């Protein structure tokens, strides 16, 4: 019975470690669209569905570096620094901010 206690403790430690590591790679996002202009805030590399009226696009945001972020849609891509904008896949995307894994975007239809 005593040999099982350390195994249970090790299992608990392993599970807690896995949960902690998964929190490091979690992604989140929020967006709001008003009059055809969307403001998107996200954390971590991901694909965001942009809906402007009946117009829909999947916007991929990856990779993220300390200085720039690559955005892509429908085969177009651009590497942007804060303040820069580009047309990708029928969207005009401007990077408002980069802070670690947190990105602020301004998105509208081209």
N, CA, C and O of each residue as an XYZ file, in Angstrom:
440
protein
N       0.813     -1.183      0.000
C       0.000      0.000      0.000
C       0.868      1.262      0.000
O       0.526      2.257     -0.639
N       2.007      1.211      0.732
C       2.882      2.375      0.783
C       3.490      2.706     -0.578
O       3.703      3.879     -0.882
N       3.767      1.714     -1.387
C       4.357      1.951     -2.700
C       3.382      2.681     -3.621
O       3.814      3.380     -4.537
N       2.097      2.535     -3.399
C       1.093      3.169     -4.248
C       0.962      4.666     -3.959
O       0.616      5.436     -4.855
N       1.232      5.082     -2.738
C       1.087      6.497     -2.401
C       2.035      7.351     -3.234
O       1.582      8.337     -3.814
N       3.318      7.033     -3.327
C       4.181      7.835     -4.182
C       3.717      7.834     -5.645
O       3.836      8.856     -6.322
N       3.200      6.725     -6.135
C       2.713      6.684     -7.515
C       1.539      7.636     -7.695
O       1.458      8.320     -8.716
N       0.638      7.694     -6.738
C      -0.506      8.606     -6.804
C      -0.027     10.054     -6.757
O      -0.529     10.908     -7.489
N       0.942     10.320     -5.895
C       1.491     11.669     -5.800
C       2.156     12.060     -7.116
O       1.966     13.179     -7.594
N       2.921     11.168     -7.698
C       3.564     11.449     -8.982
C       2.536     11.698    -10.076
O       2.718     12.589    -10.905
N       1.473     10.932    -10.085
C       0.415     11.131    -11.070
C      -0.231     12.499    -10.895
O      -0.485     13.194    -11.879
N      -0.495     12.888     -9.661
C      -1.093     14.200     -9.393
C      -0.169     15.324     -9.850
O      -0.622     16.295    -10.456
N       1.114     15.196     -9.563
C       2.093     16.200     -9.991
C       2.152     16.268    -11.514
O       2.216     17.360    -12.079
N       2.132     15.133    -12.175
C       2.166     15.105    -13.638
C       0.931     15.785    -14.222
O       1.039     16.533    -15.193
N      -0.229     15.534    -13.646
C      -1.454     16.165    -14.140
C      -1.428     17.674    -13.936
O      -1.821     18.425    -14.829
N      -0.975     18.121    -12.784
C      -0.878     19.556    -12.531
C       0.109     20.224    -13.478
O      -0.138     21.333    -13.950
N       1.209     19.568    -13.755
C       2.186     20.096    -14.701
C       1.583     20.202    -16.093
O       1.779     21.208    -16.774
N       0.857     19.189    -16.522
C       0.218     19.218    -17.843
C      -0.784     20.353    -17.939
O      -0.847     21.031    -18.965
N      -1.564     20.573    -16.899
C      -2.535     21.670    -16.894
C      -1.816     23.011    -16.962
O      -2.235     23.899    -17.705
N      -0.751     23.168    -16.205
C       0.001     24.418    -16.215
C       0.609     24.686    -17.581
O       0.574     25.820    -18.058
N       1.161     23.673    -18.212
C       1.752     23.848    -19.536
C       0.696     24.151    -20.582
O       0.948     24.948    -21.486
N      -0.466     23.548    -20.489
C      -1.513     23.828    -21.469
C      -2.005     25.253    -21.321
O      -2.433     25.852    -22.308
N      -1.959     25.815    -20.133
C      -2.358     27.204    -19.942
C      -1.403     28.145    -20.662
O      -1.809     29.232    -21.073
N      -0.164     27.759    -20.820
C       0.813     28.591    -21.510
C       0.538     28.669    -23.007
O       0.949     29.637    -23.648
N      -0.128     27.704    -23.570
C      -0.377     27.701    -25.003
C      -1.831     28.011    -25.336
O      -2.236     27.888    -26.492
N      -2.611     28.406    -24.357
C      -4.021     28.702    -24.595
C      -4.159     29.947    -25.464
O      -3.306     30.834    -25.452
N      -5.239     29.989    -26.208
C      -5.530     31.158    -27.024
C      -6.856     31.748    -26.572
O      -7.705     31.052    -26.015
N      -7.019     33.035    -26.820
C      -8.285     33.692    -26.547
C      -8.460     34.810    -27.562
O      -7.504     35.259    -28.193
N      -9.713     35.248    -27.702
C      -9.955     36.357    -28.626
C     -11.273     37.026    -28.289
O     -12.162     36.432    -27.678
N     -11.372     38.267    -28.701
C     -12.627     38.996    -28.637
C     -12.659     39.907    -29.852
O     -11.619     40.350    -30.340
N     -13.851     40.179    -30.328
C     -13.974     41.063    -31.481
C     -15.313     41.773    -31.439
O     -16.284     41.289    -30.857
N     -15.335     42.928    -32.070
C     -16.587     43.649    -32.252
C     -16.532     44.330    -33.606
O     -15.498     44.865    -34.005
N     -17.653     44.306    -34.306
C     -17.737     44.909    -35.631
C     -18.864     45.936    -35.638
O     -19.996     45.634    -35.259
N     -18.542     47.153    -36.072
C     -19.514     48.230    -36.160
C     -19.317     48.932    -37.494
O     -18.208     49.351    -37.824
N     -20.397     49.061    -38.261
C     -20.358     49.761    -39.550
C     -19.259     49.237    -40.467
O     -18.588     50.020    -41.138
N     -19.071     47.931    -40.502
C     -18.123     47.317    -41.419
C     -16.678     47.336    -40.981
O     -15.794     46.956    -41.748
N     -16.422     47.774    -39.757
C     -15.061     47.818    -39.230
C     -15.006     46.942    -37.981
O     -15.813     47.099    -37.065
N     -14.049     46.021    -37.956
C     -13.915     45.104    -36.822
C     -12.645     45.409    -36.041
O     -11.587     45.669    -36.614
N     -12.776     45.370    -34.738
C     -11.642     45.453    -33.833
C     -11.482     44.073    -33.218
O     -12.413     43.536    -32.619
N     -10.288     43.504    -33.370
C     -10.032     42.147    -32.898
C      -8.866     42.185    -31.918
O      -7.808     42.737    -32.217
N      -9.069     41.597    -30.754
C      -8.000     41.410    -29.772
C      -7.835     39.916    -29.585
O      -8.810     39.201    -29.353
N      -6.603     39.443    -29.686
C      -6.387     38.010    -29.522
C      -5.081     37.748    -28.814
O      -4.183     38.589    -28.769
N      -5.005     36.552    -28.262
C      -3.806     36.115    -27.572
C      -3.399     34.766    -28.140
O      -4.144     33.791    -28.038
N      -2.226     34.712    -28.733
C      -1.736     33.462    -29.306
C      -2.092     33.309    -30.770
O      -3.031     33.926    -31.273
N      -1.324     32.477    -31.436
C      -1.523     32.218    -32.861
C      -2.820     31.452    -33.058
O      -3.082     30.473    -32.360
N      -3.636     31.900    -34.014
C      -4.925     31.268    -34.248
C      -5.562     31.754    -35.541
O      -5.064     32.670    -36.196
N      -6.672     31.120    -35.892
C      -7.490     31.538    -37.019
C      -8.760     32.162    -36.469
O      -9.432     31.584    -35.616
N      -9.081     33.352    -36.969
C     -10.235     34.114    -36.506
C     -11.224     34.235    -37.655
O     -10.839     34.581    -38.772
N     -12.492     33.952    -37.392
C     -13.524     34.142    -38.410
C     -13.991     35.594    -38.350
O     -14.473     36.069    -37.321
N     -13.835     36.291    -39.483
C     -14.253     37.683    -39.586
C     -15.578     37.719    -40.337
O     -15.670     37.206    -41.452
N     -16.598     38.316    -39.741
C     -17.906     38.463    -40.375
C     -18.250     39.939    -40.442
O     -18.417     40.602    -39.418
N     -18.354     40.449    -41.676
C     -18.761     41.831    -41.906
C     -20.015     41.754    -42.766
O     -19.930     41.604    -43.985
N     -21.170     41.857    -42.136
C     -22.429     41.622    -42.838
C     -22.466     40.175    -43.298
O     -22.257     39.258    -42.503
N     -22.735     39.969    -44.592
C     -22.753     38.601    -45.135
C     -21.374     38.168    -45.633
O     -21.215     37.041    -46.103
N     -20.391     39.038    -45.536
C     -19.019     38.769    -45.977
C     -18.274     38.055    -44.852
O     -18.182     38.570    -43.738
N     -17.743     36.868    -45.147
C     -17.015     36.087    -44.142
C     -15.644     35.675    -44.666
O     -15.494     35.303    -45.830
N     -14.661     35.746    -43.796
C     -13.313     35.283    -44.120
C     -12.691     34.696    -42.865
O     -12.945     35.156    -41.752
N     -11.866     33.666    -43.066
C     -11.018     33.153    -41.995
C      -9.683     33.870    -42.103
O      -9.030     33.822    -43.145
N      -9.281     34.526    -41.039
C      -8.026     35.261    -40.988
C      -7.074     34.514    -40.063
O      -7.347     34.363    -38.872
N      -5.962     34.048    -40.613
C      -4.943     33.334    -39.836
C      -3.952     34.350    -39.298
O      -3.436     35.181    -40.045
N      -3.690     34.282    -38.007
C      -2.744     35.177    -37.351
C      -1.626     34.309    -36.782
O      -1.760     33.738    -35.700
N      -0.527     34.218    -37.520
C       0.616     33.386    -37.121
C       1.688     33.476    -38.200
O       1.348     33.546    -39.381
N       2.926     33.476    -37.852
C       3.491     33.486    -36.507
C       3.512     34.896    -35.916
O       3.396     35.895    -36.626
N       3.662     34.937    -34.597
C       3.782     36.188    -33.856
C       5.220     36.289    -33.355
O       5.725     35.369    -32.712
N       5.876     37.412    -33.653
C       7.208     37.687    -33.108
C       7.105     38.958    -32.265
O       6.070     39.625    -32.298
N       8.137     39.308    -31.522
C       8.062     40.545    -30.731
C       7.872     41.805    -31.583
O       7.334     42.801    -31.099
N       8.309     41.767    -32.844
C       8.237     42.950    -33.694
C       7.129     42.920    -34.731
O       6.710     43.977    -35.204
N       6.634     41.729    -35.105
C       5.679     41.646    -36.210
C       4.764     40.438    -36.063
O       4.982     39.553    -35.236
N       3.731     40.440    -36.900
C       2.799     39.317    -36.950
C       2.456     39.080    -38.421
O       2.339     40.024    -39.202
N       2.300     37.821    -38.779
C       1.885     37.478    -40.134
C       0.393     37.192    -40.117
O      -0.097     36.402    -39.310
N      -0.322     37.854    -41.030
C      -1.758     37.619    -41.196
C      -1.970     37.057    -42.590
O      -1.297     37.465    -43.537
N      -2.903     36.122    -42.721
C      -3.163     35.534    -44.036
C      -4.631     35.159    -44.167
O      -5.303     34.803    -43.200
N      -5.101     35.256    -45.420
C      -6.473     34.879    -45.759
C      -6.523     34.571    -47.242
O      -5.995     35.321    -48.063
N      -7.163     33.461    -47.578
C      -7.372     33.060    -48.972
C      -6.092     33.073    -49.808
O      -6.109     33.502    -50.961
N      -4.999     32.614    -49.241
C      -3.752     32.494    -49.987
C      -2.881     33.733    -49.988
O      -1.733     33.671    -50.427
N      -3.391     34.858    -49.509
C      -2.589     36.080    -49.394
C      -2.036     36.163    -47.980
O      -2.690     35.744    -47.025
N      -0.833     36.705    -47.849
C      -0.292     36.902    -46.504
C       0.568     38.154    -46.474
O       1.077     38.609    -47.498
N       0.716     38.696    -45.276
C       1.552     39.878    -45.083
C       2.138     39.823    -43.683
O       1.469     39.419    -42.732
N       3.390     40.232    -43.569
C       4.069     40.337    -42.283
C       4.025     41.811    -41.893
O       4.607     42.653    -42.577
N       3.334     42.125    -40.794
C       3.078     43.515    -40.430
C       3.626     43.854    -39.053
O       3.625     43.024    -38.144
N       4.095     45.090    -38.914
C       4.494     45.638    -37.624
C       3.384     46.585    -37.161
O       2.538     46.970    -37.970
N       3.365     46.967    -35.894
C       2.318     47.879    -35.430
C       2.260     49.157    -36.267
O       3.278     49.792    -36.542
N       1.036     49.514    -36.663
C       0.812     50.686    -37.498
C       0.731     50.370    -38.976
O       0.195     51.168    -39.745
N       1.249     49.226    -39.392
C       1.201     48.849    -40.803
C      -0.112     48.154    -41.134
O      -0.749     47.543    -40.276
N      -0.506     48.266    -42.424
C      -1.698     47.569    -42.891
C      -1.423     46.966    -44.255
O      -0.498     47.371    -44.960
N      -2.248     45.984    -44.614
C      -2.120     45.323    -45.914
C      -3.459     44.703    -46.275
O      -4.292     44.428    -45.411
N      -3.647     44.488    -47.577
C      -4.831     43.791    -48.054
C      -4.497     42.311    -48.185
O      -3.546     41.939    -48.874
N      -5.277     41.475    -47.526
C      -5.111     40.025    -47.609
C      -6.485     39.383    -47.764
O      -7.361     39.560    -46.917
N      -6.663     38.645    -48.839
C      -7.890     37.879    -49.033
C      -9.169     38.686    -48.995
O     -10.189     38.203    -48.503
N      -9.134     39.910    -49.505
C     -10.329     40.744    -49.512
C     -10.553     41.535    -48.237
O     -11.589     42.181    -48.079
N      -9.591     41.489    -47.327
C      -9.656     42.252    -46.081
C      -8.500     43.241    -46.025
O      -7.406     42.952    -46.509
N      -8.738     44.390    -45.444
C      -7.649     45.301    -45.108
C      -7.409     45.129    -43.615
O      -8.295     45.372    -42.796
N      -6.197     44.707    -43.278
C      -5.844     44.407    -41.886
C      -4.753     45.370    -41.439
O      -3.726     45.514    -42.103
N      -4.988     46.027    -40.306
C      -3.977     46.894    -39.701
C      -3.635     46.331    -38.326
O      -4.523     45.960    -37.557
N      -2.358     46.273    -38.029
C      -1.920     45.843    -36.699
C      -1.860     47.080    -35.811
O      -1.094     48.009    -36.067
N      -2.675     47.077    -34.771
C      -2.675     48.187    -33.821
C      -1.629     47.993    -32.736
O      -0.992     48.955    -32.306
N      -1.447     46.743    -32.285
C      -0.496     46.519    -31.196
C      -0.007     45.077    -31.170
O      -0.702     44.149    -31.584
N       1.212     44.925    -30.670
C       1.799     43.616    -30.375
C       2.427     43.734    -28.990
O       3.291     44.579    -28.756
N       1.980     42.880    -28.083
C       2.544     42.858    -26.728
C       2.701     41.397    -26.327
O       1.778     40.786    -25.790
N       3.878     40.848    -26.595
C       4.085     39.423    -26.337
C       3.232     38.604    -27.289
O       3.403     38.683    -28.506
N       2.302     37.807    -26.732
C       1.403     36.995    -27.552
C       0.079     37.707    -27.832
O      -0.771     37.169    -28.541
N      -0.107     38.925    -27.278
C      -1.356     39.664    -27.428
C      -1.288     40.590    -28.636
O      -0.350     41.372    -28.787
N      -2.298     40.485    -29.491
C      -2.331     41.236    -30.743
C      -3.621     42.040    -30.810
O      -4.685     41.545    -30.439
N      -3.530     43.284    -31.284
C      -4.700     44.110    -31.558
C      -4.764     44.391    -33.046
O      -3.789     44.864    -33.631
N      -5.909     44.104    -33.671
C      -6.080     44.289    -35.111
C      -7.294     45.159    -35.409
O      -8.258     45.197    -34.645
N      -7.224     45.849    -36.527
C      -8.325     46.621    -37.096
C      -8.563     45.984    -38.460
O      -7.650     45.945    -39.285
N      -9.769     45.485    -38.712
C     -10.042     44.735    -39.942
C     -11.291     45.295    -40.611
O     -12.303     45.540    -39.955
N     -11.209     45.495    -41.925
C     -12.373     45.901    -42.704
C     -12.302     45.282    -44.093
O     -11.255     44.791    -44.517
N     -13.414     45.314    -44.783
C     -13.477     44.751    -46.133
C     -12.711     45.656    -47.091
O     -12.788     46.881    -46.994
N     -11.981     45.054    -48.004
C     -11.177     45.820    -48.973
C     -12.074     46.485    -50.003
O     -11.581     47.171    -50.898
